[in-house]
Amino acid sequence: MNGNAETDCDASPVLWRQQEMLLLEQVMALIGKSLSPDVVLREMLHLLSELLGLNRGRVVLRDEGASSSRICFAYGLTKAEFARGVYQAGEGITGRVLRNGQLTIVQDIDNEPRFLLKAVERAQLPAGPVSFIAMPIKIGHHTAGVLACHRIRTRNRALADDVTVLRILATLTGQLLQLQGMLKAETRELEQRNAMLSRALQTDTARYGIVGTSPALLRAISELERVSDATASVLLTGESGTGKELFARALHLASPRRDKPFIKVNCAAIPDTLFESELFGNERGAFTGAHTARAGWFEQASAGTIFLDEIGELPLTLQTKLLRTLQEGTITRLGGKREIHIDVRLVAATNRDLEREAARGLFRQDLFYRLNVIPIQLPSLVERREDIPVLVLHFLNHTNQAHQRNVNLTPAAIARLQQYDWPGNIRELSNLVERMVLLADRPILEQADIERYLPRGDISGAKEGALQYGAEMPAEGYRPAFAPDSAYGGVVRPYVTADSHSAEQLRESLLRCGGNKSRAAQMLGLTARQFAYRWQKLRLDGSPER
């Protein structure tokens, strides 16, 4: 059959059916060879014309990020006709189908005022009645385009048959376009990952002491390096044990301040009464025992970087002074009257939601905004499971060398560690590897051997902490769930989440200790500061204390 024989009307129904089957077979064969719309759709439109006489077929698709659409694939159109096929939303028959997603059939284009003859002029079409079929192409519930063609009415083929074939082809087109979109997205993701890997190799991340090549890790390193030359404050956020100090040091090493001091301060380890003198220094005689003037950490870090870990532990009274220091670039020593100019890059870290705490009045909102100029979220170990094997080997080598041991793990044992959810993240993994090396009674540990080192009650996916607290506390012989194990000399402190204890447990421990919060904290395996934070967070003001 001649594809341009638009007046052919002698084909029998049996022949039409054979042509339909041949068309579908050819299209499916094309899809089997290639998923490229450029290859499949152009040939599909060609076959529509050659086998069924549905001429000047075109696939109109939306312009990405715009309200207009245009002809992207066609057969039987000149270059000029192809270029004219641009439609705004709701414009003409094609624009209406794109907008409402409904099949539209124009029985006679000469009697339809909405038919614009935009792409193909009337003089280029046969003199007799010409129909136009516009079938929506859908991806899910979204109309992504239109499959349209001209149809000559004077032939012995039912219009419904043409509509059925076009509906099948429009469905195939939608699936093909969806697959293309998925492939493009995956390709972009792979390109981004390759770019990050390339950047990681070029910058030699090992010099930072950060181990791993997962996309989540490389993304954080990439963000870090992009802001390394700036002087604005950086806030490192993420779960406890994700390596915030390593990232803070990496930021310092990547910056122009790399040859200047890097001062790290753990805000959770400083008593409230010493905070001001430790951070800002003191003059002689500022308090009992201050026999000489002393430069604080901010002065010691001048021209370099100061890292304030666990910034959420900073008392509210000191937050005001820190904010003033960041805004004005000066400090005043405790007991002093002279302002001292400092040039310091501040890197802060927290595992708390400071924005929420600021909204609740537990952290200064203006200080939060000042710290949050450049936030960098550090990935948890669960988000970078592919790094666990190389981290395990890294910690094994380090511990074996440090303690002159030669302990190794089988692939099955490493795979078991990769399955565990590590609520304490890298810190917990490092501690557990060290524990295994020190207590191992054989040179190679199997999967069964490491089960006894994993916390009891291990449930994959749990984020409640390495061990689970019971709802009840026994009246006699109570032993804290997180008490340091004497077998390890109390060196390894297991991970404890911020919501590890209920209000009932805190009250009960306080009652047992006669209202002494320090003893209650010790009973629960917490520091006094951790206990106080949980007490304040749960607002347990009605319980006895001393």
N, C-alpha and C positions, 0 to 999 in steps of 0.2 A: 504494500500500500504506500503510496506517495504521501509523505508527510505534509506536503503543501497542497494536496488535493482537498481543499476545504469544502468542496461540493460533492464529495463522494457519498452516495446515499444507497448503494446497491449491496453493501456487505450484509450477509445474513446474521441472525442472532448467534448461531453456532460459531461463525467466524469471529464475531465480536468477542465471544467468551474466550476463544483461543488466544486472541490478541491480548485480552486482559491478563490471562494466566502467564503468557510470555513476558508481558511487561513486568508483572510482579516478580517472576523468576529472575529476570535480568537485574532488577533493582536490588533484590536480596543478594544476588551474586556479587554485585558491586559493593554492597555493605560488608560482605564477607571478606573482600579483598582490601577495602580501605574504609576508614571512618572519617575521612576528610570530606566535609561538605562540598568543597570545591570540585572534587571528583564525582561524588555521588549525585548531587542535586542537579548539576548541569546535564549529566547523562540522563537522569530521570525525566527532566523536562523535554529532552530530545526524544526519548522513547514515547512520552505522552503524545507528542506531535506525530511521530512516525507510525505508531501502532493504533492510536485511538483518534487521531485527528483533532486533539485538543491543543490548539496552536497558540503561539506567542506566550507560552507559559512563563511565569515569573514567580520568584520567591522574594517577598518584601519583608524586611526585618527592621526592628526598631534600632535607631541610632543609640549607642550606649551613652547614658547620661543625658539624653535629650528627648523632647516630645515628638520629634519628627521621625520618619521612617523612609527607607529607600529600597529600590530594587537592588538586590545583592547577587541574585543568580537569575539567568533568563536564557531562553532559546527562541530564536526567530526574531529578535529585536536588533535594530542597528545600534551603533554606539550612541548616536544622538538620542534615540528613543530610550535606551538604557539610562542615559544621564538625566533625562527629563522625569524619570520615575521617582520623584521625591514628594512625600505627602506629609502634611501636618496632621496633628491629631484631629480626627473627625472630618478630614477633607476628602470629598468624593466617596465612592463606594469602598475603596481600599482603606481609607482613613477611618471610615465608620466601622468596618469589620475589626480593625485593630483596637478601636475604642470599646466596642460592645462585645467582641468575641463571638459573634453569631454569623453563621453561614448566610451569605447573600447571593441570590441568583437574579440577574437582570435578563429577562426574557428577550428584550429587544433594546439594544443600547440607544437606538434612535428615539425611543419613546420614554427614556429615563433621564430627566433633567439633572439628576445628581451624578450621572456618569460624565466625567470631565473630558474623556479622550485625551488625557494628559500625556501619556507615554506614546501611544500610537494614534496618529491622525486618522480620521474617518476615511479619507481618500485611499489609505493603504490597506483597507479592509474590503472584503467582497461586498458587492452591491446589495445582496439580499439581507434578510434578517440575521443579525449576529447577536449571540447571547454572551454573557460574561458571568463566570462562576468565581466567587471569592470565598475560599475555605480558610477559616482561622487555624493557625498553627499554635498549639498550646504546649507549654511545659508545666506540668502540674495543673494548677488552676489559673495560670498566667498566660495571656495571649502574647506570644513572642513574635508572631509574624503572620503573613497571609500567603497562601498558595493560590494563585489565580491564573486563569487562562480564558481565551476566546473559544466559542463553540458555534459551529454552523448548525442552524436549526433544521435545514432540509435534508434529513437523513433518517434511516429507519433504525435508530438506536435510542433507547429510552434515556431521558435525562437523568432518571434515578440511578441508572447504571454508571453514568459518568460521575455523579455525586459520590456514589459508593467507593469508586476507585480513588477519587481525589481525597476522600476522608481517610482511607488507608494510608495513602502517600503522605498526607499532612501529619498523621500520627507518627509515621516512620521519620519524617523530617524533624518533628519535635524531639523525638528520642535521640536522633543523630546530633542535633544542636545541643541537647543536654549533655550528651557524652563529650562533645567537643568542649563545652564549658568546664566540665569536670577535669578533662585532660589539661586544659589551659591552667586551671587553678593548681593542679598537682605539679605542672611544669614550673609555674611561678614559684611554688613552695620549694621545689628542688633547686631552682636557680638561686633563691634566697639562701637556702642552706649551703649550697656550694660556695656562694659569695662569702658567707660567714666563715665557712671552713677555710677558704682561701685567705681571708683576712686574719683568721686565727693563726694559720701557718706563717703568714707574713710577719705578724707581730710577736710570734713566739710566746704563747700564753704561759708556757712552762716557767718563764721568768717571773711570773706573778705568783707561782706556787699553786695555781688553780688547775686541777686535774679534770679532764673531760672534754668531750666534743659534741655534746647533745645540742640540738637547736636552741633549747631554752637557756642553756648556759652561755652559748656563744652570743645569743641575743643580748643577755645582760652585760657581757664583756664588751660587746659592740657599743651599747649605750654608754658604758663607763668611759670608753676611749673617746667617744664623740664629745664628751663634756670635760675631758681631762684638762684641757687648756683654760677652761673658764675659772672664775674665782667664786662663783655663786655656791651657796651651800648645797650639799647633796644629802638626801635622806634615803638610806638603805632600809628597805622593809622586807619582811618575809618571816617564815617560821623560825623558831629557835633552832640553832645548830646548822644553819645553811651557809655559814662561812662569811659572815659580815665583816669580820676583821680582815680576812684575806682580801675581800673586795675593796675595803677601805685602803689597805696598803697598796693594792694594785692601782687604785686611782692616784695615789701619791706617786708611785713609781712611773706612771704614764704621764705625769704632769711636769711642767717646768720646775716644780719645787722638789724634784726627786732627790737632789743633793742636800736638801735642807732637812731639819728635824721632822720626824713623824712621831707624834705623842699620842698614845692610846690611853683612854680613861674609861674604866668600867664604873658607870654611875651607880650600879647596884651594890658595889662593894665599899662605898664610902659612907660612913655615918653622917647623919644629917648635920651634926654640929661642926663637921670638918669640911663640908662641901665648899664653902666660900673661900677658905684659906687655901684649899687644895687647887681650886680652879684659878683663882685670881691672885694668890699670894698674900702675904701679910707683912706689915711693918713691925719693927722691934717694939715689944711691949703691947702689941694689939690684944693679947690675951695671956693668961698665965702660962708660962713656959715658952713664950715667944721671945727668946733671948737675942735673936738676930732677925734681920729682915730676910724674907724668902720670896723668890720669884715663883709664881704659880705656873700651872701647866700651860696656860695661854701665853705667858711670856716666854716659856721655854720652847714653845712651838713657833715663835715668831719667824716669819719668812717661810715657814713650812706648813704642815698639815696637822690638825688636831682631830682625833677620832673619839667622839663621845658615844660609847656603846651603851645600850639600854637607856637611851635618853628619856624614856618615859618614867624612869625612877627619880628624875631630878625634882627636888621639892619645888612647890609653887613659888616660894619666896625667892629662890635662886633663878627661876625661869625669867623673872622680870629683869634681873641683872644681866643674864645671858642675852636676852633680847636687845638690851641697850648696847652691849658689847658688839653684837652683830651689826646693829644699825650705825653705830658711830665709830667702830674700829678702835675703841679705847677701853681700858680697864682701870679700875682703882683698887689698889690693894686693901685688904682688910686692915682698918686702923689708919689708912693713909688718906691724904687729901689731894694728892697730885694725880692727874690723869696720865696714863702711859699709853702711847700709840702702839698698836700691834698690827701686823699684817699676817693674818692666819686664814687658811682655807679650812672651813669646818665640814667634817663628814660626820653625820649622826646615824645611828642605827636603832631599830626597835622591832620587836615582834608583836607589838600592840597595835591596835587600830587607833592611832592618835587623833584622827579626825572625829571619830565617835567619842573619844574621851574628852576632846576639846568641846564638843557639843554638850557634854554632860558636866562641864566645869571641872574636870579632873586634870586638864592640861590647858595651858594658856592658848587661846585661839590665835592670837597674833603671832606668838612664837611658832606655832604649828605652820602657819602660812610662810613664815620666814625660813623655816627649815625645809619646807616642801617645795622649794623652788625647782629642784631637779630630783624627782623621786625615781628610784630604781628598785624594781621588785626582783628579789632574788628567788630563783626557782627552788622548790622543795625537791627532795631526793625522789619522791614519787613522780615528779614531772620530768625527771631525767634518769629514768631507770637504766637506760642504755649505758650510762656512765658508771653504774655500780660495779661491774666486773673490773674495770680499770682502776677504780678507787680502791677496791678490795686488794688488788695486787700492789697498788701503791702503798697502802697501809701495812700490808704484809712485809714488803721489802724494808720499809722504814723500821718496823718493830723488830724484825729479825736482826737487822744491823745494830739497832740500839741495844738489844739484849743478848746478842750473840747466839741467836737461835736459828733453826732451819726448818720452820713449819710451813707447809703448803696445803692448799685446798684442791680437791678434785673439781672438775667442771660441774658435777652434779651439786656439790656443796656451794659453789659460787652461784649456780642457778637458784638454789634455795634462798640465798641471801638476796638475790635480785627480786624474788617474789615477795619478800617481807616489805611492809609499808613504811618502816623507819620513821615513826613519829618524832624521834629526836634528830632526824636527818643525818648530816655528815658526822656530827659530833658523836651521835650514838653508834654509827657504823665504825668510826675510828676506835672508840672505846671497846666495842665488842671484839674487833679484830685483835686489839692488844690483849684483851682478856683471854681469847682463844690461844694466842701464841704463848702467853705466860703459863697457862694451865694445861696445855696440850701434853698428852702422854705418849704421842706417836708423831712421826714426822709428817705424815699425810693424813689429813682429816677428811672423812667422807661426809655425805649429807647427814647420815644418822648421828655422827659425832657432834655436829654443830647444833643439833636440836636442843641439847641441854644448855647451850649458851644463850639461846634465844629466850626472851622473857616468857614466863609461864602465862598462859591465857592469850598467846599470840593469835590474833584473828586478823586475817588479811583485810586491808581496807580500813581498819580501826584507826581513829584519830583521837582516841581518848587518852593516849599515853602508852608507854611501853608495857605497863602493867595496869590492871583494872582495880579500882577501889571497890570494896564491897559497900552495900547500902547501910549495913549495920556494923557497929563497932563492939566487939565482945567486951563484957564487963571486966574479965580478968585476963591477964596475960596478953594484953593488947600489944601488938608489934606493928610499927608503922609500915605501910605497904612500900614506902620508898626509903626505908632506913638503909644507910650504906652497908653493904655486905662486908663483914669482917674479913672474909676470905680474900678480898681485894684491897684490904687496908683502907677502905673508904675513899680510895683515889677516884673511882669512877662514880660520878653522881648521875643517876638515871634521869632521863628527860621528864619534866613535869609541865603539863600545859597550864595555861592561866585559869582554866575552869576545872582543874583536876579535883577539887573538893566541893562538896555541897555545903550549903549553909548549916545543915544539921550536923555535919561532921566537924565544922569549925566550932560551933557552939559546944558540942559534946566534948571535944578535946580541951576547950577552954574551961569548962566546968570541972573536968578531971584534974586539971592543973591549978585549980583554985583561982582562976582568973589571970594567971601568969601567961602572957602571950608568947614569950620567948620559949617557955617549956612546951606550950601547946604546939608551937611551930616545930620544935624538935621532935615531938611525938609523931607528927605527921610527915616528918622527913623534909620539912621546908626550912628556909632561912626565915629570920624574923621579918625581913623586908617582904618576902613572898607571902607570908601569913598576913601582914598588914595590908598588902595590896588586895588580897582576896577578901579580907574583912571589909575594906573600904568599898570594893567593887560591889559586894553583895549588900552593903549598907546595913550591917548588923549592929546598929547602935543600941539595941535593947538588951544585948547580952552582957553578963557581968565581966568586968576586966579590972585589972589592978595595975 
